[in-house]
């Protein structure tokens, strides 16, 4: 079984190297520029009513978490 895992990892490494070699630096940077920000992705997701409802439902808990993190962070400074 370990041999099978090692072979699959070797194949994955080879595939990654082949992909990396095929992409020029400009292609890589072009792909990075196309990446969306969190806000852009959230705005798209918020168009889905079910997602929006769940997202809004967890905001009170998220606010508590943010307040806790902020309080701990301010104590470290």
Phi, psi and omega in degrees: 000319179299324178298320179297316180296315180298318180297316180296321178294318178300317179295320178295319178299317179297317179297317180298317179295318179297317180295315180299318180292329180286331183270128175280166177301322180295321178295320179297311181294327177297318178294322179295319180296333180280348182296145181267152175281166177302316181299321178294317179293320179296317180301320179294316180295326182294346176288340177276114186300321180294316177299313182302316180299313180293319180299314180293327181293330182269357184299319178302318178293320179295323177297321177295318179297315179299318179296319179296315179296316179300318181296316179294319181295319181292333177288331181286338185275000000 
